[in-house]
Amino acid sequence: MNPIFNRKIISFWAGILIFLSGVPAFCGEIHIIVNTSVPVSALSENEIRDIYIGRKIMWPGNRKIIPVIAPSLDLHDEFTLKYTRKSGSQFKSWWLQLVFSGEGVFPKTAASEKEMVEKVSEYEGGIGYSSVKIDTDKVKTVVVYDKDQILKEFRNPNGTENE
């Protein structure tokens, strides 16, 4: 067999492996869960972002928001990318800056999805995420919507371009 051809095949498969190693393992749906004491049934993606980067700290009715994260899960990386537009390490650095500057308190942490649900149920004002929809007497799944997409559809209900 031609040695140049062998190198091309090896390079091709090496490239595929490198590419796949950068793809997150979790590719499912992310559900946002809150303690049943939280007086909301829906949140915009922007509100979730503001909560998880420390901009929004109170629920309606002046109840403190207590975010819960599970940094050891693949789900965490997907969550931070989707909702905070930060990688897991950028998210951690962001929070460390807030903590050391006195502007924030690091989110509560959980080691598993089960523990995430337990912590969200334990803290009034708790919010977290899960790979499955959860509705119990202590935790509920909220509807997540894209405010910008809704406004776009509202302004253009027929789906046609304005001239």
TORKE-268131 format. One record per residue (C-alpha): residue number from 1; residue in three letters; x, y, z. Coordinates in nm, 3 decimals. Example, Ala and Ser with C-alpha at 12.3 -4.5 7.8 and 13.67 -1.06 7.14 Angstrom:
# residues 2
<atom><k>1</k><r>ALA</r><east>1.230</east><north>-0.450</north><up>0.780</up></atom>
<atom><k>2</k><r>SER</r><east>1.367</east><north>-0.106</north><up>0.714</up></atom>
//
This chain:
# residues 163
<atom><k>1</k><r>MET</r><east>0.000</east><north>0.000</north><up>0.000</up></atom>
<atom><k>2</k><r>ASN</r><east>0.119</east><north>0.351</north><up>-0.079</up></atom>
<atom><k>3</k><r>PRO</r><east>0.277</east><north>0.520</north><up>0.233</up></atom>
<atom><k>4</k><r>ILE</r><east>0.130</east><north>0.860</north><up>0.138</up></atom>
<atom><k>5</k><r>PHE</r><east>-0.217</east><north>0.706</north><up>0.119</up></atom>
<atom><k>6</k><r>ASN</r><east>-0.166</east><north>0.550</north><up>0.467</up></atom>
<atom><k>7</k><r>ARG</r><east>-0.070</east><north>0.888</north><up>0.614</up></atom>
<atom><k>8</k><r>LYS</r><east>-0.380</east><north>1.049</north><up>0.463</up></atom>
<atom><k>9</k><r>ILE</r><east>-0.603</east><north>0.780</north><up>0.614</up></atom>
<atom><k>10</k><r>ILE</r><east>-0.435</east><north>0.813</north><up>0.953</up></atom>
<atom><k>11</k><r>SER</r><east>-0.461</east><north>1.193</north><up>0.937</up></atom>
<atom><k>12</k><r>PHE</r><east>-0.829</east><north>1.168</north><up>0.841</up></atom>
<atom><k>13</k><r>TRP</r><east>-0.916</east><north>0.940</north><up>1.135</up></atom>
<atom><k>14</k><r>ALA</r><east>-0.702</east><north>1.143</north><up>1.376</up></atom>
<atom><k>15</k><r>GLY</r><east>-0.894</east><north>1.453</north><up>1.268</up></atom>
<atom><k>16</k><r>ILE</r><east>-1.227</east><north>1.278</north><up>1.324</up></atom>
<atom><k>17</k><r>LEU</r><east>-1.121</east><north>1.168</north><up>1.674</up></atom>
<atom><k>18</k><r>ILE</r><east>-1.001</east><north>1.516</north><up>1.765</up></atom>
<atom><k>19</k><r>PHE</r><east>-1.328</east><north>1.665</north><up>1.638</up></atom>
<atom><k>20</k><r>LEU</r><east>-1.540</east><north>1.415</north><up>1.830</up></atom>
<atom><k>21</k><r>SER</r><east>-1.346</east><north>1.469</north><up>2.151</up></atom>
<atom><k>22</k><r>GLY</r><east>-1.462</east><north>1.832</north><up>2.148</up></atom>
<atom><k>23</k><r>VAL</r><east>-1.830</east><north>1.742</north><up>2.109</up></atom>
<atom><k>24</k><r>PRO</r><east>-2.014</east><north>1.745</north><up>2.443</up></atom>
<atom><k>25</k><r>ALA</r><east>-2.142</east><north>1.406</north><up>2.554</up></atom>
<atom><k>26</k><r>PHE</r><east>-2.482</east><north>1.540</north><up>2.656</up></atom>
<atom><k>27</k><r>CYS</r><east>-2.703</east><north>1.616</north><up>2.357</up></atom>
<atom><k>28</k><r>GLY</r><east>-3.049</east><north>1.604</north><up>2.514</up></atom>
<atom><k>29</k><r>GLU</r><east>-3.300</east><north>1.860</north><up>2.622</up></atom>
<atom><k>30</k><r>ILE</r><east>-3.233</east><north>2.089</north><up>2.918</up></atom>
<atom><k>31</k><r>HIS</r><east>-3.526</east><north>2.154</north><up>3.151</up></atom>
<atom><k>32</k><r>ILE</r><east>-3.524</east><north>2.443</north><up>3.397</up></atom>
<atom><k>33</k><r>ILE</r><east>-3.658</east><north>2.349</north><up>3.739</up></atom>
<atom><k>34</k><r>VAL</r><east>-3.754</east><north>2.574</north><up>4.029</up></atom>
<atom><k>35</k><r>ASN</r><east>-3.876</east><north>2.529</north><up>4.384</up></atom>
<atom><k>36</k><r>THR</r><east>-4.257</east><north>2.529</north><up>4.389</up></atom>
<atom><k>37</k><r>SER</r><east>-4.245</east><north>2.842</north><up>4.610</up></atom>
<atom><k>38</k><r>VAL</r><east>-4.113</east><north>3.040</north><up>4.311</up></atom>
<atom><k>39</k><r>PRO</r><east>-4.400</east><north>3.245</north><up>4.168</up></atom>
<atom><k>40</k><r>VAL</r><east>-4.319</east><north>3.188</north><up>3.799</up></atom>
<atom><k>41</k><r>SER</r><east>-4.429</east><north>2.931</north><up>3.545</up></atom>
<atom><k>42</k><r>ALA</r><east>-4.217</east><north>3.057</north><up>3.254</up></atom>
<atom><k>43</k><r>LEU</r><east>-3.879</east><north>3.225</north><up>3.208</up></atom>
<atom><k>44</k><r>SER</r><east>-3.713</east><north>3.376</north><up>2.904</up></atom>
<atom><k>45</k><r>GLU</r><east>-3.370</east><north>3.257</north><up>2.801</up></atom>
<atom><k>46</k><r>ASN</r><east>-3.244</east><north>3.606</north><up>2.888</up></atom>
<atom><k>47</k><r>GLU</r><east>-3.389</east><north>3.583</north><up>3.240</up></atom>
<atom><k>48</k><r>ILE</r><east>-3.214</east><north>3.249</north><up>3.292</up></atom>
<atom><k>49</k><r>ARG</r><east>-2.890</east><north>3.406</north><up>3.171</up></atom>
<atom><k>50</k><r>ASP</r><east>-2.933</east><north>3.701</north><up>3.407</up></atom>
<atom><k>51</k><r>ILE</r><east>-2.998</east><north>3.465</north><up>3.700</up></atom>
<atom><k>52</k><r>TYR</r><east>-2.699</east><north>3.244</north><up>3.628</up></atom>
<atom><k>53</k><r>ILE</r><east>-2.452</east><north>3.529</north><up>3.575</up></atom>
<atom><k>54</k><r>GLY</r><east>-2.567</east><north>3.707</north><up>3.891</up></atom>
<atom><k>55</k><r>ARG</r><east>-2.757</east><north>4.001</north><up>3.737</up></atom>
<atom><k>56</k><r>LYS</r><east>-3.100</east><north>3.894</north><up>3.858</up></atom>
<atom><k>57</k><r>ILE</r><east>-3.102</east><north>3.802</north><up>4.227</up></atom>
<atom><k>58</k><r>MET</r><east>-3.468</east><north>3.831</north><up>4.334</up></atom>
<atom><k>59</k><r>TRP</r><east>-3.788</east><north>3.658</north><up>4.222</up></atom>
<atom><k>60</k><r>PRO</r><east>-4.113</east><north>3.853</north><up>4.203</up></atom>
<atom><k>61</k><r>GLY</r><east>-4.233</east><north>3.908</north><up>4.560</up></atom>
<atom><k>62</k><r>ASN</r><east>-3.876</east><north>3.974</north><up>4.681</up></atom>
<atom><k>63</k><r>ARG</r><east>-3.778</east><north>3.611</north><up>4.733</up></atom>
<atom><k>64</k><r>LYS</r><east>-3.402</east><north>3.557</north><up>4.691</up></atom>
<atom><k>65</k><r>ILE</r><east>-3.298</east><north>3.351</north><up>4.388</up></atom>
<atom><k>66</k><r>ILE</r><east>-3.074</east><north>3.058</north><up>4.480</up></atom>
<atom><k>67</k><r>PRO</r><east>-2.913</east><north>2.907</north><up>4.168</up></atom>
<atom><k>68</k><r>VAL</r><east>-2.792</east><north>2.548</north><up>4.187</up></atom>
<atom><k>69</k><r>ILE</r><east>-2.533</east><north>2.404</north><up>3.947</up></atom>
<atom><k>70</k><r>ALA</r><east>-2.382</east><north>2.060</north><up>3.888</up></atom>
<atom><k>71</k><r>PRO</r><east>-2.035</east><north>2.132</north><up>3.743</up></atom>
<atom><k>72</k><r>SER</r><east>-1.931</east><north>1.766</north><up>3.726</up></atom>
<atom><k>73</k><r>LEU</r><east>-2.209</east><north>1.676</north><up>3.479</up></atom>
<atom><k>74</k><r>ASP</r><east>-2.190</east><north>1.703</north><up>3.098</up></atom>
<atom><k>75</k><r>LEU</r><east>-2.531</east><north>1.865</north><up>3.129</up></atom>
<atom><k>76</k><r>HIS</r><east>-2.364</east><north>2.159</north><up>3.308</up></atom>
<atom><k>77</k><r>ASP</r><east>-2.143</east><north>2.242</north><up>3.011</up></atom>
<atom><k>78</k><r>GLU</r><east>-2.442</east><north>2.230</north><up>2.776</up></atom>
<atom><k>79</k><r>PHE</r><east>-2.642</east><north>2.447</north><up>3.016</up></atom>
<atom><k>80</k><r>THR</r><east>-2.371</east><north>2.712</north><up>3.056</up></atom>
<atom><k>81</k><r>LEU</r><east>-2.312</east><north>2.732</north><up>2.681</up></atom>
<atom><k>82</k><r>LYS</r><east>-2.682</east><north>2.757</north><up>2.597</up></atom>
<atom><k>83</k><r>TYR</r><east>-2.796</east><north>2.993</north><up>2.869</up></atom>
<atom><k>84</k><r>THR</r><east>-2.491</east><north>3.195</north><up>2.977</up></atom>
<atom><k>85</k><r>ARG</r><east>-2.295</east><north>3.177</north><up>2.652</up></atom>
<atom><k>86</k><r>LYS</r><east>-1.990</east><north>3.074</north><up>2.854</up></atom>
<atom><k>87</k><r>SER</r><east>-1.793</east><north>2.752</north><up>2.872</up></atom>
<atom><k>88</k><r>GLY</r><east>-1.784</east><north>2.572</north><up>3.205</up></atom>
<atom><k>89</k><r>SER</r><east>-1.443</east><north>2.723</north><up>3.291</up></atom>
<atom><k>90</k><r>GLN</r><east>-1.552</east><north>3.074</north><up>3.183</up></atom>
<atom><k>91</k><r>PHE</r><east>-1.864</east><north>3.038</north><up>3.396</up></atom>
<atom><k>92</k><r>LYS</r><east>-1.655</east><north>2.941</north><up>3.700</up></atom>
<atom><k>93</k><r>SER</r><east>-1.411</east><north>3.229</north><up>3.641</up></atom>
<atom><k>94</k><r>TRP</r><east>-1.702</east><north>3.472</north><up>3.607</up></atom>
<atom><k>95</k><r>TRP</r><east>-1.842</east><north>3.366</north><up>3.941</up></atom>
<atom><k>96</k><r>LEU</r><east>-1.503</east><north>3.370</north><up>4.114</up></atom>
<atom><k>97</k><r>GLN</r><east>-1.462</east><north>3.733</north><up>4.004</up></atom>
<atom><k>98</k><r>LEU</r><east>-1.805</east><north>3.819</north><up>4.145</up></atom>
<atom><k>99</k><r>VAL</r><east>-1.731</east><north>3.641</north><up>4.473</up></atom>
<atom><k>100</k><r>PHE</r><east>-1.386</east><north>3.796</north><up>4.524</up></atom>
<atom><k>101</k><r>SER</r><east>-1.516</east><north>4.145</north><up>4.437</up></atom>
<atom><k>102</k><r>GLY</r><east>-1.796</east><north>4.103</north><up>4.691</up></atom>
<atom><k>103</k><r>GLU</r><east>-2.064</east><north>4.132</north><up>4.423</up></atom>
<atom><k>104</k><r>GLY</r><east>-2.201</east><north>3.779</north><up>4.443</up></atom>
<atom><k>105</k><r>VAL</r><east>-2.224</east><north>3.446</north><up>4.621</up></atom>
<atom><k>106</k><r>PHE</r><east>-2.121</east><north>3.136</north><up>4.425</up></atom>
<atom><k>107</k><r>PRO</r><east>-2.419</east><north>2.916</north><up>4.327</up></atom>
<atom><k>108</k><r>LYS</r><east>-2.496</east><north>2.608</north><up>4.536</up></atom>
<atom><k>109</k><r>THR</r><east>-2.341</east><north>2.297</north><up>4.385</up></atom>
<atom><k>110</k><r>ALA</r><east>-2.474</east><north>1.947</north><up>4.337</up></atom>
<atom><k>111</k><r>ALA</r><east>-2.285</east><north>1.631</north><up>4.243</up></atom>
<atom><k>112</k><r>SER</r><east>-2.568</east><north>1.471</north><up>4.043</up></atom>
<atom><k>113</k><r>GLU</r><east>-2.904</east><north>1.550</north><up>3.888</up></atom>
<atom><k>114</k><r>LYS</r><east>-3.072</east><north>1.377</north><up>4.183</up></atom>
<atom><k>115</k><r>GLU</r><east>-2.887</east><north>1.605</north><up>4.424</up></atom>
<atom><k>116</k><r>MET</r><east>-2.973</east><north>1.905</north><up>4.202</up></atom>
<atom><k>117</k><r>VAL</r><east>-3.343</east><north>1.827</north><up>4.243</up></atom>
<atom><k>118</k><r>GLU</r><east>-3.298</east><north>1.777</north><up>4.619</up></atom>
<atom><k>119</k><r>LYS</r><east>-3.120</east><north>2.114</north><up>4.658</up></atom>
<atom><k>120</k><r>VAL</r><east>-3.372</east><north>2.302</north><up>4.444</up></atom>
<atom><k>121</k><r>SER</r><east>-3.651</east><north>2.151</north><up>4.656</up></atom>
<atom><k>122</k><r>GLU</r><east>-3.463</east><north>2.238</north><up>4.977</up></atom>
<atom><k>123</k><r>TYR</r><east>-3.413</east><north>2.610</north><up>4.901</up></atom>
<atom><k>124</k><r>GLU</r><east>-3.711</east><north>2.840</north><up>4.864</up></atom>
<atom><k>125</k><r>GLY</r><east>-3.619</east><north>3.043</north><up>4.559</up></atom>
<atom><k>126</k><r>GLY</r><east>-3.406</east><north>2.758</north><up>4.422</up></atom>
<atom><k>127</k><r>ILE</r><east>-3.349</east><north>2.714</north><up>4.050</up></atom>
<atom><k>128</k><r>GLY</r><east>-3.159</east><north>2.444</north><up>3.863</up></atom>
<atom><k>129</k><r>TYR</r><east>-3.162</east><north>2.231</north><up>3.550</up></atom>
<atom><k>130</k><r>SER</r><east>-3.232</east><north>1.872</north><up>3.460</up></atom>
<atom><k>131</k><r>SER</r><east>-3.223</east><north>1.640</north><up>3.160</up></atom>
<atom><k>132</k><r>VAL</r><east>-3.581</east><north>1.534</north><up>3.236</up></atom>
<atom><k>133</k><r>LYS</r><east>-3.900</east><north>1.723</north><up>3.309</up></atom>
<atom><k>134</k><r>ILE</r><east>-3.973</east><north>1.718</north><up>3.683</up></atom>
<atom><k>135</k><r>ASP</r><east>-4.295</east><north>1.810</north><up>3.861</up></atom>
<atom><k>136</k><r>THR</r><east>-4.328</east><north>1.714</north><up>4.226</up></atom>
<atom><k>137</k><r>ASP</r><east>-4.474</east><north>1.877</north><up>4.535</up></atom>
<atom><k>138</k><r>LYS</r><east>-4.139</east><north>2.062</north><up>4.587</up></atom>
<atom><k>139</k><r>VAL</r><east>-4.001</east><north>2.116</north><up>4.234</up></atom>
<atom><k>140</k><r>LYS</r><east>-4.163</east><north>2.222</north><up>3.908</up></atom>
<atom><k>141</k><r>THR</r><east>-4.039</east><north>2.253</north><up>3.551</up></atom>
<atom><k>142</k><r>VAL</r><east>-4.089</east><north>2.597</north><up>3.399</up></atom>
<atom><k>143</k><r>VAL</r><east>-4.152</east><north>2.684</north><up>3.036</up></atom>
<atom><k>144</k><r>VAL</r><east>-3.852</east><north>2.847</north><up>2.868</up></atom>
<atom><k>145</k><r>TYR</r><east>-3.910</east><north>3.085</north><up>2.581</up></atom>
<atom><k>146</k><r>ASP</r><east>-3.699</east><north>3.293</north><up>2.348</up></atom>
<atom><k>147</k><r>LYS</r><east>-3.825</east><north>3.650</north><up>2.397</up></atom>
<atom><k>148</k><r>ASP</r><east>-3.653</east><north>3.775</north><up>2.080</up></atom>
<atom><k>149</k><r>GLN</r><east>-3.814</east><north>3.501</north><up>1.868</up></atom>
<atom><k>150</k><r>ILE</r><east>-4.159</east><north>3.576</north><up>2.011</up></atom>
<atom><k>151</k><r>LEU</r><east>-4.118</east><north>3.947</north><up>1.936</up></atom>
<atom><k>152</k><r>LYS</r><east>-4.004</east><north>3.865</north><up>1.584</up></atom>
<atom><k>153</k><r>GLU</r><east>-4.307</east><north>3.642</north><up>1.527</up></atom>
<atom><k>154</k><r>PHE</r><east>-4.539</east><north>3.901</north><up>1.684</up></atom>
<atom><k>155</k><r>ARG</r><east>-4.411</east><north>4.173</north><up>1.452</up></atom>
<atom><k>156</k><r>ASN</r><east>-4.439</east><north>3.943</north><up>1.150</up></atom>
<atom><k>157</k><r>PRO</r><east>-4.726</east><north>3.696</north><up>1.216</up></atom>
<atom><k>158</k><r>ASN</r><east>-4.749</east><north>3.570</north><up>0.855</up></atom>
<atom><k>159</k><r>GLY</r><east>-4.386</east><north>3.465</north><up>0.843</up></atom>
<atom><k>160</k><r>THR</r><east>-4.323</east><north>3.679</north><up>0.536</up></atom>
<atom><k>161</k><r>GLU</r><east>-4.062</east><north>3.948</north><up>0.498</up></atom>
<atom><k>162</k><r>ASN</r><east>-4.181</east><north>4.307</north><up>0.526</up></atom>
<atom><k>163</k><r>GLU</r><east>-4.122</east><north>4.510</north><up>0.216</up></atom>
//
